[in-house]
């Protein structure tokens, strides 16, 4: 136990030492790294031009942004984080959060509808997959907590999940409630990150990025284990409830 604590303290000290050295390197004059970072001001000026060009569409600018958000849901490879930050940069945190929440709910609804449209054609094939069987079992039993958690926590492919749940027996009203509400915390964080970039609040942006990394990385790296634990716990709980009701 003492060796383990000593090892943890060593790596913590090593991390702090490397971090401190990196910060000193950044602000040390005439280093290539510091010069590169200070060129961010020029990049921000280009970003301001992009913002002005986007907002030049007037009342159509929010609509164009919302269509972009909907498309990134339907075409899952498009990173939603990028469009979320873009919204905060263009419209500010709370306005972007409002537009993004509506667009993401609409995009999720469309993805769910597309999945539901092709459910009969693909359901027999999907029955052979482990993930589909687990989700469909949970939905069939009326357990919607697990999908809500997966939409809430970062690291899980929410856009793909919308298609998958569309192929299940989940009612649309339940799905749209889950997709709309559970996405909001992550959407708000991304909107604030974009707003901090526009306002030049780099310290606040750094704090938000660190917070996002602390929450996102473990969820992403252990997403399979988390899904396995959640579905196993839910199935065990349902079995206990059924046993108690029979008694």
KAQUI-V246341 format. One line per field, one symbol per residue. psi: psi as a letter, one per 30 degrees, with the letter a starting at -180 (. if undefined). A space follows every 10 residues. Layout:
# KAQUI-V246341
psi: ???
This chain:
# KAQUI-V246341
psi: eeeeeeeeee eeeeeeeeee eeeeeegkkg leeeeeefff eeeeeeeeee eeeefffbff eeeeeeeeee efeeiefkkf eeeeeeeeee fleeeeeeee eeeeeeeeee eeeeeeegee efeeefffke eeeeeeeeee fgjgeeeeee eeklfkieee eeeefffagk keeeeeeeee effeeeeeee eeeeeeeefg ieeeeeeeee eeeeeeeeee egeeeeeeee eeeeeeeeee eeeeee.
